[in-house]
Amino acid sequence: MAGDLRQLVYISDASYGLSKPDIESILASSRRNNTEANVSGMLLYSSGVFIQALEGAPATIEGLYKKISDDRRHENVDTVSDRLVSDRNFAGWAMGFVERTPEDVGSRIGIAGLLDRKATLAALSGNEELATNMLRDFAENLY
Ligand SMILES: Cc1cc2nc3c(=O)[nH]c(=O)nc-3n(C[C@H](O)[C@H](O)[C@H](O)COP(=O)(O)O)c2cc1C
């Protein structure tokens, strides 16, 4: 039922020096916590930029997004889309992970590259389905 599920997508910059093992540790705790909290989603990493979709009960997403925003392992957290949905786009993924080049991500959303935050936000904001469709395509290797 619409209203029971909140789906939020944000973009952020990995903190300086963040390593592969750091990302693996983020994913391990995410998968453990999200399974427990009935949260699903997808994390994209692209040359120091994260794009993450989170979906679950509205109050759960509220608390989780606060916690994630305060995490010092990334910064410049910008919300790309935040809406109530009737179905999950990432059911079955406690937290999926994909890695792509900034050029791949840029070309999927119609901009030159992901490292221009202003252009990225302009492309993704106000087009609620673009970010989630992109993450789905990457996760399913359709793009
Ligand atoms: C880019 C990024 C994505 C994250 N995604 C999640 C997530 O989906 N779920 C989650 O519980 N924690 C996530 N975290 C980690 C939280 O900020 C926090 O460290 C963690 O939930 C604490 O869990 P713990 O108390 O089990 O160690 C993320 C952190 C970063 C930097």
The ligand as an SDF file (V2000), in Angstrom:
LIG
                    3D

 31 33  0  0  0  0  0  0  0  0999 V2000
   27.9650    5.1380    2.0970 C   0  0  0  0  0  0  0  0  0  0  0  0
   27.4370    4.4890    3.3390 C   0  0  0  0  0  0  0  0  0  0  0  0
   26.3090    3.6880    3.2790 C   0  0  0  0  0  0  0  0  0  0  0  0
   25.7910    3.0850    4.4180 C   0  0  0  0  0  0  0  0  0  0  0  0
   24.6680    2.3150    4.3310 N   0  0  0  0  0  0  0  0  0  0  0  0
   24.1480    1.7450    5.4390 C   0  0  0  0  0  0  0  0  0  0  0  0
   22.9770    0.9520    5.3900 C   0  0  0  0  0  0  0  0  0  0  0  0
   22.3570    0.7630    4.3290 O   0  0  0  0  0  0  0  0  0  0  0  0
   22.5380    0.3860    6.5370 N   0  0  0  0  0  0  0  0  0  0  0  0
   23.1750    0.5500    7.7240 C   0  0  0  0  0  0  0  0  0  0  0  0
   22.7230    0.0230    8.7320 O   0  0  0  0  0  0  0  0  0  0  0  0
   24.2890    1.2880    7.8130 N   0  0  0  0  0  0  0  0  0  0  0  0
   24.7940    1.8860    6.6940 C   0  0  0  0  0  0  0  0  0  0  0  0
   25.9520    2.6240    6.7880 N   0  0  0  0  0  0  0  0  0  0  0  0
   26.6990    2.6160    8.0490 C   0  0  0  0  0  0  0  0  0  0  0  0
   26.0980    3.5000    9.1090 C   0  0  0  0  0  0  0  0  0  0  0  0
   26.4870    4.8380    8.8770 O   0  0  0  0  0  0  0  0  0  0  0  0
   26.5870    3.0480   10.5060 C   0  0  0  0  0  0  0  0  0  0  0  0
   27.9800    3.0690   10.5560 O   0  0  0  0  0  0  0  0  0  0  0  0
   26.1500    1.6460   10.8300 C   0  0  0  0  0  0  0  0  0  0  0  0
   24.7700    1.4800   10.5900 O   0  0  0  0  0  0  0  0  0  0  0  0
   26.4420    1.3090   12.2970 C   0  0  0  0  0  0  0  0  0  0  0  0
   26.1270   -0.0400   12.4400 O   0  0  0  0  0  0  0  0  0  0  0  0
   26.6190   -0.8860   13.6960 P   0  0  0  0  0  0  0  0  0  0  0  0
   26.1020   -0.1300   14.8790 O   0  0  0  0  0  0  0  0  0  0  0  0
   25.9710   -2.2230   13.4920 O   0  0  0  0  0  0  0  0  0  0  0  0
   28.1070   -0.9280   13.5750 O   0  0  0  0  0  0  0  0  0  0  0  0
   26.4470    3.2740    5.6640 C   0  0  0  0  0  0  0  0  0  0  0  0
   27.5830    4.0900    5.7120 C   0  0  0  0  0  0  0  0  0  0  0  0
   28.0800    4.6950    4.5850 C   0  0  0  0  0  0  0  0  0  0  0  0
   29.3010    5.5580    4.6720 C   0  0  0  0  0  0  0  0  0  0  0  0
  1  2  1  0
  2  3  1  0
  2 30  2  0
  3  4  2  0
  4  5  1  0
  4 28  1  0
  5  6  2  0
  6  7  1  0
  6 13  1  0
  7  8  2  0
  7  9  1  0
  9 10  1  0
 10 11  2  0
 10 12  1  0
 12 13  2  0
 13 14  1  0
 14 15  1  0
 14 28  1  0
 15 16  1  0
 16 17  1  0
 16 18  1  0
 18 19  1  0
 18 20  1  0
 20 21  1  0
 20 22  1  0
 22 23  1  0
 23 24  1  0
 24 25  2  0
 24 26  1  0
 24 27  1  0
 28 29  2  0
 29 30  1  0
 30 31  1  0
M  END
$$$$
